[in-house]
Amino acid sequence: MDKHVDHLLTAYVHRQLTRAQRSEVARHIQRCEDCRAALVREQELASDISVYMPQVGQPRRGQLTRLWPTIWREFSLPPVGWSTHISSYGLAVAIMVLFVFAASALFSGTAHADAASFGIGPAAVSATFTPVIAQRNGECVHPANGIAHPHRGARDIE
């Protein structure tokens, strides 16, 4: 049984196949009734599209003559709604912000900032005890209390 050629039928109807593919489809539709019926449906669809597609989007007779006065009336009227007020509100806010900055500059006098409100003095530094463990005769000796205990890996100080 041959493979069906229904995936090639649209291109066959629109003459988009190579010569070899066209002859393959022609031989197959002579033997296969399902593909022949699908080819007829594809040809009818292509015919309908070529007749009705040019009419899509075209206005009916007199439709534009009735619509143009309404269209011109809408363009001649000033737009109404919240969008017309946005620019005036934005301008008012900008003027208020400028007024606040101008008033603060006029009435505040000279301004300065203190990085640190407390006096800068010498830092309080105190010595801390850091124990160092050393090894004497194979034992670790703690320098604060002098107690020796066995320990491996420490450096011998004697």
C-alpha positions in Angstrom: 0.0 0.0 0.0 1.3 3.5 -0.9 1.8 6.3 1.5 -1.0 8.8 1.5 -0.2 12.2 0.0 -2.7 14.3 1.8 0.1 16.4 3.3 1.1 17.4 -0.3 -2.4 18.2 -1.6 -2.5 21.9 -0.7 0.8 22.5 -2.4 -0.4 20.4 -5.4 -3.5 22.5 -5.8 -1.5 25.8 -5.6 1.2 24.4 -8.0 4.0 24.6 -5.5 5.5 21.1 -5.9 8.4 20.0 -8.0 7.7 18.0 -11.2 8.6 14.7 -9.5 6.3 15.4 -6.5 3.4 16.4 -8.8 3.7 13.2 -10.8 3.9 11.2 -7.5 0.7 12.9 -6.3 -1.1 12.4 -9.7 -0.2 8.6 -9.7 -1.4 8.2 -6.1 -4.7 10.0 -6.4 -5.6 7.7 -9.4 -5.3 4.7 -7.1 -6.4 6.1 -3.7 -10.0 7.2 -3.3 -9.4 8.9 0.1 -6.7 11.1 -1.3 -8.8 11.8 -4.4 -11.7 13.0 -2.2 -9.3 15.1 -0.1 -8.0 16.6 -3.3 -11.5 17.6 -4.4 -12.2 19.2 -1.1 -8.9 21.1 -1.3 -9.7 22.3 -4.8 -13.1 23.5 -3.7 -11.6 25.4 -0.7 -9.0 27.1 -2.9 -11.8 28.1 -5.3 -13.9 29.5 -2.4 -11.0 31.4 -1.1 -10.2 33.0 -4.4 -13.8 34.2 -4.8 -14.5 35.4 -1.3 -11.1 36.7 0.0 -11.1 39.9 -2.1 -14.5 40.8 -0.6 -13.2 40.6 3.0 -12.7 44.0 4.5 -14.4 45.9 1.7 -17.3 48.2 2.8 -20.7 47.8 1.5 -22.0 50.4 -1.0 -22.8 53.7 0.7 -21.4 52.5 4.1 -18.5 55.0 4.1 -20.8 57.9 3.0 -22.9 57.3 6.1 -19.9 56.9 8.4 -17.7 59.9 7.5 -19.9 62.6 9.1 -19.8 60.7 12.4 -16.0 60.2 12.1 -15.4 63.9 11.4 -17.7 64.9 14.3 -15.7 62.8 16.7 -12.4 64.3 15.6 -13.6 67.9 15.7 -14.9 67.6 19.4 -12.3 68.1 22.1 -11.6 64.8 23.9 -13.3 64.5 27.3 -12.2 62.3 30.2 -9.6 61.9 32.7 -6.8 61.8 30.1 -7.3 65.5 29.3 -6.7 66.4 33.0 -3.5 64.5 33.4 -1.4 67.1 31.8 -2.9 69.9 33.9 -2.5 67.9 37.1 1.1 67.2 36.3 1.8 70.8 35.7 0.1 71.7 39.1 2.2 69.1 40.9 5.4 70.4 39.3 4.6 74.0 40.3 3.9 72.9 43.9 7.2 71.0 44.2 9.1 74.0 42.9 7.3 76.2 45.4 8.2 73.9 48.3 11.9 73.9 47.3 12.0 77.7 46.8 10.3 78.3 50.2 12.7 76.0 52.0 15.6 77.7 50.4 14.4 81.2 51.3 13.4 80.5 54.9 15.8 77.9 56.1 18.9 80.1 56.2 22.4 78.6 56.0 22.4 74.9 56.4 25.1 72.6 57.5 25.3 69.0 58.6 27.4 67.6 61.4 28.9 64.2 60.6 29.3 63.4 64.3 27.5 65.4 67.0 29.9 64.3 69.7 33.5 65.4 70.1 36.2 63.4 68.5 38.8 62.3 71.0 41.5 59.6 71.4 40.2 56.1 71.0 40.1 54.0 74.2 42.7 51.3 73.6 43.6 48.7 76.3 45.9 45.8 76.2 44.5 42.3 76.2 46.1 39.1 77.2 46.8 36.6 74.4 47.9 33.2 75.6 50.7 31.6 73.7 51.3 27.9 74.1 54.9 26.7 73.9 56.5 23.3 74.3 59.2 22.4 76.8 60.7 18.9 77.1 57.8 17.4 74.9 55.1 19.1 77.0 53.0 22.1 76.3 53.3 24.9 78.9 50.5 27.5 79.3 52.2 30.9 79.9 49.6 32.2 82.3 49.6 29.4 84.9 52.8 27.5 83.9 51.0 24.1 83.9 52.6 21.6 81.5 50.7 18.8 79.6 51.7 16.5 76.8 51.0 17.8 73.4 52.1 17.0 69.8 52.8 19.5 67.0 53.8 22.5 69.2 57.1 24.1 68.6 59.8 23.5 71.3 61.0 26.8 72.8 64.2 25.5 74.4 
